[in-house]
Amino acid sequence: MKISYFCPLWGSVEMPFEAFCDQVLEAGYDGIELSYDRGDETQRKQRVEAMKSRGIAHVGQHWQTVNPDVEAHIEEYKQQLEWIIGTEPLYINSQTGRDWFSFEDNQRIIAAAKEMSEVSGVNIIHETHRGKFSYSAAVMHRFLEADPELRITFDASHWCCVSETLLEDQQDSVALAISRADHIHARVGFQEGPQVSDPRAPEFSDALNAHLGWWDQIVECKKAANEDLIICPEFGPWPYIPSVPYTLQPLCDQWDTNVYMMNLLRESYR
């Protein structure tokens, strides 16, 4: 079983992409998780060539589809996925559906992803995320029970924020999600937000330890199944990162925080 660590492009999009790739390798990451602007062939080609020339693997990321009309949403979603499939990613991590769509309509969107995955051979997994079909542990439980083949990106930071707990009272739902996880977003959330200001701070030790415990269980599941795992430390930029009012000066450095989390997990799972 191999664990790889991928760097999010999120937060570094203003940097020339080639320079970003070099920085990713220098920091010790194994790959990149990134999205693409649909229709921008120049961007897509440049990014793919830059990664290939450096031997960098990548996971595609979808988050853009927010159309409130379900039929139009499905068509746009399929087009977005097709655009990412064209980059030949290891797989796609998708923020899928809407939190206010019906259960049945969100199932239709998930089914569209499943069909595209079967046709293309590119696995599409679904991120646990606020605003999407997977916005809470309890709601996600229902989807996972309804579809034994549904696989996810585990990011419990959102669920902590939504429920205003560290999920102590939802252990069954968390355990089911852990059993279906194929990818980890290693960001630490807490009862009042999806991202602590600094995971090293002692006031957030309970939140950090809760997340570490969940990630440990996913690693054990993958070891038992002899399956590889990719972890993406995904602390985000402003407005995710708490900042000083008016100046928007971040309270910690996003890049350094993600590198810290990668190294912490590398040492833990060595």
C-alpha positions in Angstrom: 0.0 0.0 0.0 1.4 3.4 -1.1 0.3 6.8 0.3 1.0 9.8 -2.0 0.6 13.5 -1.2 -0.8 15.9 -3.8 -0.7 19.7 -3.7 -3.8 21.7 -4.4 -3.5 24.3 -7.1 -6.2 26.2 -5.2 -4.4 29.3 -3.6 -1.6 29.3 -6.2 -3.6 30.0 -9.4 -1.9 33.5 -9.9 1.5 31.8 -10.0 2.9 30.8 -13.5 1.9 27.2 -13.7 5.4 25.9 -14.6 6.8 27.7 -11.5 4.1 26.2 -9.4 5.0 22.7 -10.6 8.6 23.3 -9.7 7.6 24.5 -6.3 5.4 21.4 -5.8 8.4 19.1 -6.5 10.8 21.1 -4.3 8.3 20.9 -1.4 8.3 17.1 -1.7 4.8 16.5 -3.1 4.0 13.5 -5.3 1.4 15.2 -7.5 -1.2 18.0 -8.0 -4.9 18.2 -7.6 -6.4 20.9 -9.9 -9.3 22.1 -11.9 -9.5 23.5 -15.4 -11.5 26.4 -17.0 -13.8 24.6 -19.5 -13.2 25.9 -23.0 -9.7 27.3 -22.3 -7.7 24.8 -24.5 -4.5 26.8 -24.1 -4.7 26.6 -20.3 -5.5 22.9 -20.4 -2.7 22.0 -22.8 -0.2 24.1 -20.9 -1.0 22.5 -17.6 -1.0 19.0 -18.9 2.3 19.5 -20.7 4.0 21.1 -17.7 3.0 18.2 -15.5 3.9 15.5 -18.0 7.4 17.0 -18.7 8.1 16.9 -15.0 6.6 13.4 -14.3 3.9 14.9 -12.0 0.7 12.9 -11.6 -2.6 14.7 -11.2 -6.1 14.4 -9.9 -8.8 16.4 -11.7 -11.1 18.5 -9.6 -14.6 19.6 -10.4 -16.5 22.3 -8.5 -17.9 24.7 -11.1 -21.4 23.4 -11.8 -24.0 25.4 -9.9 -26.8 25.8 -12.4 -30.1 25.9 -10.4 -32.1 24.1 -13.2 -31.6 20.4 -12.8 -31.8 19.5 -16.4 -29.3 22.2 -17.4 -27.2 21.4 -14.4 -26.8 17.8 -15.6 -25.8 18.8 -19.1 -23.3 21.4 -17.8 -21.9 18.9 -15.3 -21.3 16.3 -18.0 -19.5 18.8 -20.1 -17.3 19.9 -17.2 -16.4 16.2 -16.5 -15.7 15.5 -20.2 -13.3 18.5 -20.2 -11.4 17.1 -17.2 -11.4 13.5 -18.6 -9.5 14.9 -21.6 -6.5 15.7 -19.4 -6.1 12.0 -18.5 -6.2 12.4 -14.7 -5.7 9.5 -12.2 -9.3 10.1 -11.3 -11.7 13.0 -10.8 -12.7 14.5 -7.4 -16.1 16.1 -7.9 -18.1 18.5 -5.8 -21.5 17.2 -7.0 -25.1 18.4 -7.0 -26.7 21.0 -4.7 -27.7 20.8 -1.1 -31.2 22.0 -1.9 -31.8 19.7 -4.8 -34.1 16.8 -4.0 -32.6 13.4 -3.1 -33.8 12.0 -6.4 -32.4 14.8 -8.5 -29.0 14.5 -6.8 -29.1 10.8 -7.5 -29.6 11.6 -11.2 -26.5 13.8 -11.2 -24.5 11.1 -9.5 -25.8 8.6 -12.0 -24.6 10.9 -14.8 -21.1 10.8 -13.3 -21.2 7.1 -13.0 -22.2 6.7 -16.7 -19.3 9.0 -17.8 -16.9 7.0 -15.6 -17.9 3.7 -17.2 -17.6 5.1 -20.7 -14.3 6.9 -20.2 -12.6 4.5 -17.7 -11.8 7.4 -15.4 -13.1 7.0 -11.9 -15.2 9.9 -10.5 -15.5 10.2 -6.8 -17.6 12.7 -4.8 -16.3 15.1 -2.3 -18.1 15.7 1.0 -18.7 19.5 0.8 -21.0 22.2 2.0 -23.5 23.3 -0.6 -23.4 20.0 -2.4 -25.4 16.8 -2.1 -22.9 15.6 0.5 -23.1 18.6 2.8 -23.7 16.7 6.1 -22.8 13.4 7.6 -26.5 12.4 8.1 -27.5 13.3 4.5 -24.4 11.5 3.1 -25.4 8.4 5.1 -28.6 8.2 3.1 -26.8 8.4 -0.2 -24.2 5.8 0.8 -26.8 3.4 1.9 -28.8 3.8 -1.3 -25.8 3.2 -3.5 -23.2 0.6 -2.4 -20.9 1.6 -5.3 -20.7 5.3 -4.3 -17.1 6.3 -3.5 -16.0 9.6 -1.9 -13.4 12.1 -1.1 -13.4 12.4 2.7 -13.4 16.0 3.9 -15.0 16.1 7.3 -14.1 19.7 7.9 -17.3 20.7 6.2 -19.4 18.4 8.3 -18.0 19.8 11.5 -18.9 23.3 10.4 -22.4 22.2 9.3 -23.3 20.3 12.5 -21.3 22.6 14.9 -19.7 19.5 16.4 -16.7 17.2 16.0 -19.3 14.6 14.9 -19.2 12.8 18.3 -22.9 12.0 18.0 -22.7 10.8 14.3 -20.2 8.0 14.6 -22.2 5.6 12.5 -22.4 8.0 9.6 -18.7 8.9 9.8 -17.8 5.2 9.9 -19.8 4.4 6.8 -18.2 7.4 5.0 -14.7 6.2 6.0 -15.4 2.8 4.6 -16.1 4.4 1.2 -13.3 6.9 1.1 -10.8 6.8 -1.8 -9.2 10.2 -1.3 -8.6 12.5 1.6 -8.7 16.3 1.8 -6.5 16.9 4.8 -7.9 20.1 6.1 -8.9 20.6 9.7 -12.3 22.1 10.4 -14.0 22.8 13.7 -17.4 23.5 15.2 -17.6 27.1 13.8 -15.8 26.8 10.5 -14.4 24.6 7.8 -10.8 25.6 8.5 -8.9 26.4 11.7 -6.6 29.3 11.6 -3.6 27.1 12.3 -3.6 23.4 13.0 -0.5 23.7 15.2 -2.3 26.0 17.7 -3.1 24.3 21.0 -6.6 25.7 21.0 -7.4 23.5 18.0 -5.8 20.3 19.3 -9.2 18.6 19.8 -10.2 19.3 16.2 -6.8 18.2 14.9 -6.9 15.0 16.8 -10.5 14.2 15.6 -9.4 14.6 12.0 -6.2 12.6 12.5 -8.3 9.8 14.0 -10.6 9.7 11.0 -7.7 9.7 8.6 -6.0 7.0 10.5 -9.0 4.8 10.0 -9.1 5.4 6.3 -5.4 4.5 6.0 -6.1 1.3 7.9 -9.0 0.5 5.5 -6.7 1.0 2.6 -4.0 -1.2 4.1 -6.4 -4.0 4.7 -7.6 -3.8 1.1 -4.0 -3.4 -0.2 -5.1 -0.2 -2.0 -3.1 3.0 -2.6 -4.3 6.3 -1.2 -3.8 9.9 -2.2 -4.0 12.6 0.5 -4.3 16.3 -0.5 -3.6 18.8 2.3 -6.1 21.4 1.4 -6.0 24.4 3.7 -7.3 27.2 1.5 -6.6 30.9 0.8 -8.8 33.8 1.9 -11.7 33.7 2.6 -11.1 30.2 4.0 -8.1 31.3 5.9 -9.0 33.6 8.8 -7.6 37.1 8.1 -7.3 40.5 9.7 -10.3 42.7 8.9 -9.8 45.5 6.3 -6.2 44.4 5.4 -7.1 40.7 4.8 -3.7 39.8 6.1 -3.9 36.0 6.6 -3.3 34.7 10.1 -1.1 32.0 8.8 0.6 31.1 5.5 -1.5 28.7 3.4 1.4 27.1 1.6 3.4 26.5 4.8 0.4 25.1 6.5 -0.3 22.6 3.8 3.4 21.6 3.7 3.3 21.2 7.5 0.3 18.9 7.2 1.9 16.8 4.4 5.1 16.3 6.5 3.1 15.6 9.7 1.2 12.8 7.8 4.3 11.5 6.1 5.9 11.0 9.4 2.8 9.5 11.0 2.3 7.0 8.1 6.0 6.3 7.4 
